[in-house]
Amino acid sequence: MIMESGSAAETFRLGKRLGELARAGMIFCLDGELGTGKTVFTQGFAKGLGISEPVSSPTFTIVQIYEEGRLPFYHFDVYRISDVEEMEEIGYQDYFYGDGICLIEWASLIGELLPDVVTRITLEKELQKGFDYRRIRLEGLGEALLAGDAGL
């Protein structure tokens, strides 16, 4: 499924809607170049889970845990991972196979650790369509959730 966003607010709303539809145990893999809106999307996603505290990329801590929403939310930023053993050290399996929801920024960097069933989200700029334009590609379970949702 390919969607288009013409603003940060639209990207936020898409993330929010997906957060509202997400179910326990789901893993969302978020990829895109720097500045494509991954953090904005994640902030919307967290809002959709009922999280009101500020959400930012956990670049230096690798994972940030939010428990105030309707489900535990584990927000990973693996941009600075130099070896997948670092993921072992933080006990990634407890998060990936737990009862919460994982959203992993730069997920392609740890592809060999990801389960077979994930939702892949790719954000891409296309500057000829405008500075704020984003093409958002959604593949996997999240695509099925949105396909059956009239709330978008």
N, C-alpha and C positions, 0 to 999 in steps of 0.2 A: 504494500500500500504506500503510495506516495502522496504527501500532503505539502501544501505550500503555506508559508508564513510571510507576511509582509511587515511584521513588526515584532519587537520583543514581547509586547503584550499578547500577541497571537501565539507566539511560541510558549509563553507562560501558560496560557489557557489550554493549549494542547497537552502540556505536561500535567496540568491540574486534572483534566478530564481522565487521562490515563491513570493517574494516581487514585482517582475516585473508583475506577473500575478494577484496579489491581487486587489480586487475591494473595493470601498467605502462600509463601513458598516460591513466588515468582521472582525471576532474575531478569533485570533489564540492563542491557549492554549498550552503553551510550558512547558513540564515537563521532569525531569530527575535528577539523583543524582548530587551532587556537582562535577564539573569537567567533565561533559559529553559534554560540548560544547554549552550550551544554549546561552551564550553571543556571541560566534563566529557566531552561526546561526543567531542571532538577528542582528549582525553587517552586515552580508550579506543581510538580509531581508531589512534593512534600505537602504543599497546601491541600492538594486533593486527598491526602491521607489524614488531614486534620491537624497538621503540625503548624503551629503559629510562631515558633521561635525562628530566628534568622538562620538561613541555610547558606553555607558557602562551601567551596570545594575543600576537602580535607587533604590538600596536597602534601603536607608534611607529616600528617598523622596516618595517612592511608585510608582509615575508616572513621567515620563519624556516626555515632549511634543516636537515634531519636526514638524515644519511647512514648511520647505524649499523644501520638495519633492513634487511629483505630487499630493499627498493627505496628510492631517494631519496624523501623526503617533503618537500613544499613547503607549508608552512602559512602562508596569507595571512590577514590581518585588514585589510580595506579600509574599515573604519568611518570612518577619518579622511581618506579620499581625497576631495579637493575637486574634482578634475578628472581625467578618465581619462588625461590626458597624464602624470600621475604614474606610472601603470602602465607607460607606454612607457619612462619614464626608468629603471625598475628591470628592464626587459627581460622583461616578463611572458611574452612569446611563447616564450622559451627554456624556461620552466617549463611552460606550458600544453601545449606541443607536444613536450616532451622524453620521456625514458624513465622518469620518476618518477611520483609520484602527487601531485596538488594537492588541497588542501582549502581552500576560500575562505570565511571567515566574512564575513557581510554581503554575499554575492555579488550580491544584487539591485542593489546600488549601482553595479556595473560590468557590468550585463547586456549592454550593447552590445558588450563585448569577449569575451564567452563564446562558445565553440564551440557548435554546434547540439546536439552529443551530450555531455550532462553528466548527473550524478546530482544531483537537487535534494532537499535535506533541509530540512524546516521543523519547528522545535520551537515548540510553543505551550503556554502555561499554561492551566489551567482550574481556577481556585481553588475553585470549588464542589465539585470532586472531591478537593481536598486541596492543601496547600502544595507538596508535592513531585511532584504529578501533572503529566505532560507527554504531550501528543499529538504523535507524531512521524510526519510525512508523508514518504514516500520515493517519488520518481518518477524513472524513467530506468533506466540500466543497473544501478545498485545494487539497485533493486527486483527486477530479474530474477535477480540473484545470490542475494538472500535468499529469493526465492520457491522456488528449487530447493535450498535449504539446510535440512537437517534438524537442524543444530546449534544452532538458536535455541531 
